[in-house]
Amino acid sequence: MNTIQHQMALKIGMMLCAVVMLIIILRQLFTSAFFIKQDRINILMYSSEPIYYSLEKAGEVHYLTTFYADSRTAVPGGYDEYRIGSLGKLVTLEKNPELLKRTFSRITGSMIDYYFFPRSETIYYGSNEKVRLPSLKEFFLFDTNGNFFDRIYLSLQFFGKHLTDFEEIHIKKVQAGETVLLSDATFARQYLGYFYHKSLRKENKTVQILYANSYKSAKNLSRIIDGEGIRVVDVDISSKLKTESLKSECIVKENTEKDFSLTAKEIASFFNCILIQGKGRVSDIVIEMGKVEKEWE
């Protein structure tokens, strides 16, 4: 290959690389929080004093709640009760950051959209609960399930906001011997409706949850879905699912011949389910849990 051909091949290669990079960047941008349709965004900042934020995207109703390291809560996935301050270590050992999403979604009864956590195996201790806003360091240096554009968008959401713009809500603690448990059931009753997505509530879709073995898992899903403003009308055991492997995919079926509703899309996306058309016996949407049952047990 002569010099001219070599230079031409190099230019073509660079152009192809640039096109691929542009496609990747545009894909990240158009799937980022800049283009989400939800009217509420739920964010977890996990550190020595974890904080949960729920922001109304185009409004003024924002909430936050704090957790202290020495309190304990159930971790979905068969881990039973776990210290809040040890969750980061558990995530590292299991190589599964989704445990943060599942744990705090179950506690708050809402779908956590984005979570941030430090890149360390530090175990936190203490009973302090400090109300604060997230820092730029957390948005841009912590690990997250979001992409670069999500980091930008979420940091902009907090720009110009003050603590007085947030209503602090409290999770009751229950003393069980020397253990302090988070009373998430009490929290759910007291703050039911606080994290509703108006758009999902407006669609007024009903949901049936079918499980094979674990009623506890189904109730965890039910609580989160209800907390988003979606009506769960039935939770039932399924003989069909009992005969199938729990490794089978989670399926969300919606009774529709047109486009899927935002409700069905949100449920399928959050619980990593396959979305298909299909009729339910008692509801607009049916969730067949499959392997999700083990993940949320």
C-alpha positions in Angstrom: 0.0 0.0 0.0 1.4 3.4 -1.1 1.5 6.5 1.1 -1.7 8.0 -0.5 -3.7 4.8 0.0 -2.5 4.5 3.6 -3.5 8.1 4.4 -6.9 7.5 2.7 -7.5 4.3 4.8 -6.5 6.2 7.9 -8.9 9.0 7.2 -11.8 6.6 6.5 -11.0 4.7 9.7 -11.0 7.9 11.7 -14.3 9.0 10.1 -15.9 5.7 10.9 -14.7 5.9 14.5 -16.1 9.5 14.7 -19.5 8.3 13.4 -19.6 5.4 15.9 -18.7 7.7 18.8 -21.4 10.2 17.6 -24.0 7.5 17.5 -23.1 6.4 21.0 -23.2 9.9 22.3 -26.5 10.7 20.7 -28.0 7.4 22.0 -26.9 8.3 25.5 -28.4 11.7 25.2 -31.8 10.7 23.8 -32.1 7.9 26.5 -31.0 10.2 29.3 -33.1 12.1 31.9 -33.3 15.1 29.6 -35.9 13.2 27.6 -37.7 11.2 30.3 -41.5 11.5 30.5 -42.0 11.0 34.2 -43.2 14.0 36.2 -41.3 12.9 39.3 -37.6 11.7 39.6 -36.5 9.6 42.6 -32.8 9.7 43.4 -30.7 7.9 46.0 -27.3 9.3 47.2 -25.7 6.5 49.2 -22.8 7.4 51.4 -22.1 7.6 55.2 -25.5 9.3 55.6 -27.7 8.1 52.7 -30.4 10.5 51.4 -33.4 9.9 49.2 -34.7 12.8 47.0 -38.0 12.9 45.2 -38.2 15.8 42.8 -41.3 17.0 40.9 -39.8 17.6 37.4 -41.9 20.6 36.5 -43.2 21.6 39.9 -42.4 22.7 43.4 -43.3 19.7 45.5 -40.0 18.0 46.4 -39.3 15.6 49.3 -36.2 14.1 51.0 -35.7 11.6 53.7 -32.5 10.5 55.5 -31.2 7.1 56.8 -28.5 6.5 59.4 -25.8 3.9 59.1 -26.6 1.8 62.2 -30.3 1.2 61.3 -31.2 -2.0 59.6 -33.6 -3.0 56.9 -34.5 -6.1 54.8 -32.5 -6.3 51.5 -34.4 -8.0 48.7 -32.7 -11.1 47.2 -32.6 -13.3 50.2 -30.2 -11.2 52.3 -32.7 -10.7 55.2 -31.9 -7.7 57.5 -28.8 -5.7 56.8 -27.2 -2.6 58.2 -27.7 0.5 56.0 -24.0 1.4 56.5 -22.9 -2.0 55.2 -24.9 -2.0 52.0 -22.0 -0.5 50.0 -19.7 -3.4 51.0 -22.4 -5.9 50.1 -22.8 -4.2 46.7 -19.1 -4.5 46.1 -18.9 -8.2 47.2 -21.9 -9.2 45.2 -21.0 -6.9 42.3 -24.6 -5.9 42.1 -25.4 -2.2 42.5 -29.1 -3.0 41.8 -29.3 -4.1 45.4 -29.3 -0.4 46.3 -32.2 0.3 44.0 -34.2 -2.6 45.3 -33.5 -2.0 49.0 -34.4 1.7 49.0 -37.3 1.3 46.5 -38.8 -1.2 48.9 -38.3 1.1 51.9 -39.8 4.2 50.3 -42.4 2.4 48.2 -41.3 4.1 45.1 -39.3 3.4 41.9 -35.8 4.8 42.4 -34.7 6.1 39.0 -31.1 6.9 39.7 -28.7 5.9 42.5 -25.2 7.1 43.2 -22.6 5.5 45.5 -18.8 5.9 46.2 -16.2 3.6 44.7 -15.0 2.1 47.9 -15.7 -0.8 50.3 -16.0 1.5 53.3 -18.4 0.3 56.0 -20.2 3.3 57.7 -21.2 3.5 61.3 -23.2 6.0 63.3 -26.7 7.4 64.1 -26.4 10.8 62.4 -28.9 11.9 59.9 -27.8 15.1 58.2 -30.2 16.9 55.8 -28.3 18.3 52.9 -28.3 18.7 49.1 -26.0 16.5 46.9 -22.7 17.9 45.8 -21.2 18.0 42.3 -18.6 15.6 43.5 -21.3 13.0 44.2 -22.9 13.6 40.8 -19.8 13.3 38.8 -17.4 11.1 40.7 -19.7 8.5 42.3 -20.7 5.4 40.4 -24.3 5.5 39.1 -26.8 3.6 37.0 -27.1 6.8 34.8 -25.0 8.0 32.0 -23.0 11.2 31.6 -26.0 13.2 30.4 -28.0 11.9 33.4 -25.3 13.3 35.7 -25.6 16.7 34.0 -29.4 16.8 34.0 -29.7 15.7 37.6 -27.1 18.2 38.9 -29.0 21.0 37.0 -32.2 19.9 38.7 -30.6 20.8 42.1 -29.0 24.0 40.8 -30.5 27.0 42.6 -32.5 24.9 45.0 -32.2 25.2 48.8 -33.1 22.8 51.6 -36.2 25.0 52.2 -37.5 23.8 48.8 -37.8 20.2 50.2 -40.2 18.8 52.6 -38.4 16.4 55.0 -40.3 13.1 55.6 -39.4 10.7 58.4 -39.1 6.9 58.6 -40.1 5.6 62.0 -37.5 3.4 63.7 -38.5 0.4 65.8 -36.2 -0.7 68.6 -35.9 -4.5 68.7 -33.5 -5.3 71.5 -30.2 -3.7 70.5 -31.3 -3.5 66.8 -32.9 -0.5 65.3 -35.2 -1.4 62.3 -36.7 0.9 59.8 -40.5 0.7 60.0 -41.1 0.8 56.2 -44.7 -0.5 56.6 -45.6 2.5 58.8 -43.8 4.8 56.4 -45.9 3.3 53.5 -49.2 4.0 55.3 -48.2 7.5 56.4 -46.8 8.7 53.2 -48.9 6.8 50.6 -49.4 9.0 47.7 -46.5 11.4 48.3 -44.5 9.9 45.4 -47.3 9.5 42.9 -46.6 10.1 39.3 -49.5 12.2 38.1 -49.2 10.9 34.5 -49.4 7.3 35.8 -52.3 8.1 38.1 -54.1 9.7 35.3 -53.9 6.6 33.1 -55.8 4.8 35.8 -54.5 1.3 34.8 -55.1 -1.7 37.0 -52.4 -4.4 37.7 -52.5 -8.0 38.7 -49.3 -9.6 40.1 -48.8 -13.4 39.6 -46.1 -15.3 41.5 -45.0 -18.9 41.9 -43.7 -19.2 45.5 -42.9 -16.0 47.3 -45.8 -13.9 48.4 -43.3 -11.6 50.1 -41.7 -10.8 46.7 -45.1 -10.1 45.2 -46.0 -7.8 48.1 -42.7 -5.9 47.6 -43.6 -5.3 44.0 -47.2 -4.3 44.9 -46.1 -1.8 47.5 -43.7 -0.1 45.0 -46.3 0.0 42.2 -49.0 1.3 44.5 -46.6 3.9 45.7 -46.2 5.2 42.2 -50.0 5.8 41.9 -50.8 2.6 40.0 -53.6 0.4 41.3 -52.7 -3.2 42.2 -56.1 -5.0 42.3 -54.9 -8.6 42.8 -51.9 -10.5 44.0 -52.2 -14.2 43.3 -50.3 -17.4 43.1 -50.0 -19.0 39.7 -50.0 -22.7 39.0 -48.6 -21.9 35.5 -45.6 -20.2 37.0 -45.1 -23.0 39.5 -44.4 -25.4 36.7 -41.9 -23.0 35.0 -38.4 -22.3 36.1 -37.9 -19.2 38.3 -35.1 -18.4 35.8 -37.7 -17.5 33.2 -38.1 -13.9 32.2 -40.4 -11.6 34.0 -43.3 -10.7 31.6 -45.6 -7.7 31.7 -48.7 -8.2 29.6 -51.1 -5.3 28.7 -54.5 -5.6 27.3 -54.1 -3.3 24.3 -54.1 -3.4 20.5 -52.4 0.0 20.2 -49.3 1.4 21.7 -48.4 0.3 25.2 -49.4 2.7 28.0 -46.8 4.7 29.9 -47.7 2.6 33.0 -46.9 -0.7 31.3 -43.6 0.7 30.0 -42.5 2.1 33.4 -43.3 -1.2 35.2 -41.5 -3.3 32.5 -38.5 -0.9 32.5 -38.1 -0.7 36.3 -38.4 -4.5 37.0 -36.5 -5.5 33.8 -39.4 -7.4 32.3 -40.4 -8.2 28.7 -43.4 -6.2 27.6 -46.0 -8.0 25.4 -49.6 -7.7 24.4 -52.1 -10.0 26.2 -55.4 -10.1 28.1 -55.6 -10.3 31.8 -58.4 -11.9 33.8 -59.0 -9.1 36.3 -56.8 -6.2 35.3 -55.4 -4.1 32.4 -51.9 -5.2 33.1 -50.5 -8.5 34.3 -47.1 -9.1 35.8 -45.8 -12.7 35.7 -42.8 -12.4 38.0 -40.5 -15.2 36.8 -36.9 -14.6 38.0 -37.8 -11.3 39.4 -39.5 -13.2 42.2 -36.1 -14.3 43.6 -34.6 -10.8 43.1 -37.3 -9.1 45.2 -37.7 -11.8 47.9 
